[in-house]
Structures are given as C-alpha cells and as structure tokens.
Amino acid sequence: MLKRRQQKLRQFVITPRALQLFLELQTHERSTDIWYSIHDALHKELGARMFEWPLDCRVGGPYWAALEAAAEAAERRRVEQPIAAVK
C-alpha cells in the first residue's frame, strides 16, 4: 500500500523587515524588475526554501495570508497608539 506524502506545514517568522518588504511589494506591479528584486529579498527574509520560489502570492496562500494578517495588526497598533499631547 502506497502512502501519500503529507506536506509539512512550516513555521516562519515574520520580521519587521519582511513586513516592510511585503508592503513595498504591494506598491509595485508584478512582472517588473523591481517587483522581482523585492520578492527575492522577501523570500530570503522569510527563510523560504528554494523550491518555494516564487512565494505563494495568491490571496489565501500561507505566506500571503500570514503577511496580510501581520500588516493589518501593525496598522491597528499604529492607529490605536495614543497621540502624545503637544506642549
């Protein structure tokens, strides 16, 4: 009996640099040289494996979903920070 190989779900850490690269990646059009250079840096920052190139950038993909959630959380923290009183 053949056993099907199960994909291992990898844990990856979203660093502030990875989040910055992700947000910058969204401002550029796909298939441009700048997009690919940013994507390459993001790939390295996340510690993705060689065969995971390009990163699964479709909406709902594991990397994309985690990066979007981190971006939303960062935006919420930025908005919720109390504004320091101006003297």
C-alpha positions in Angstrom: 0.0 0.0 0.0 1.4 3.4 -1.0 1.3 6.2 1.5 0.8 9.6 0.1 3.3 12.1 1.3 1.8 14.8 3.6 3.0 18.3 3.2 4.6 19.7 6.3 3.4 23.0 7.5 6.4 25.1 8.1 6.6 27.8 10.7 8.1 31.0 9.6 8.7 34.2 11.4 7.5 37.5 10.0 10.2 40.0 10.9 9.7 43.8 10.7 11.9 43.7 7.6 9.7 41.1 6.0 6.6 43.1 6.7 8.3 46.2 5.2 9.2 44.3 2.1 5.7 42.9 1.8 4.1 46.3 2.0 6.6 47.6 -0.6 5.9 44.6 -2.8 2.3 45.5 -3.0 3.0 49.0 -4.3 4.8 47.7 -7.5 3.3 46.0 -10.5 4.0 42.3 -10.8 6.4 41.1 -13.5 8.6 44.2 -13.2 12.3 44.0 -12.3 11.8 45.9 -9.1 8.9 43.6 -8.0 11.2 40.5 -8.6 14.1 42.1 -6.6 11.8 42.9 -3.7 10.2 39.5 -3.9 13.7 37.9 -3.8 14.6 39.8 -0.7 11.3 38.8 0.9 11.9 35.2 0.0 15.3 35.3 1.7 14.0 37.2 4.7 11.3 34.6 5.4 13.8 31.8 5.0 11.7 30.1 2.3 13.1 27.1 0.6 14.4 27.2 -3.0 11.5 25.2 -4.4 9.1 27.7 -2.9 10.1 30.3 -5.5 8.1 32.2 -6.2 6.3 32.6 -2.9 2.7 31.6 -3.0 1.5 35.2 -3.6 -2.1 34.3 -4.4 -4.6 35.6 -1.9 -5.2 33.0 0.7 -1.8 31.3 0.3 0.0 30.5 3.5 2.7 33.2 3.2 0.3 35.8 1.8 -2.3 35.2 4.5 0.3 35.5 7.3 1.8 38.6 5.8 -1.6 40.3 5.3 -2.6 39.5 8.9 0.7 40.9 10.2 0.2 44.1 8.1 -3.3 44.5 9.4 -2.2 44.0 13.0 0.6 46.6 12.5 -1.8 49.1 11.1 -4.2 48.5 14.0 -1.4 49.1 16.5 -0.3 52.2 14.7 -3.9 53.6 14.7 -4.6 52.7 18.3 -1.5 54.3 19.8 -2.4 57.3 21.8 -1.2 60.6 20.4 1.2 62.3 22.7 0.0 65.6 24.0 1.5 68.5 22.2 3.0 71.0 24.6 
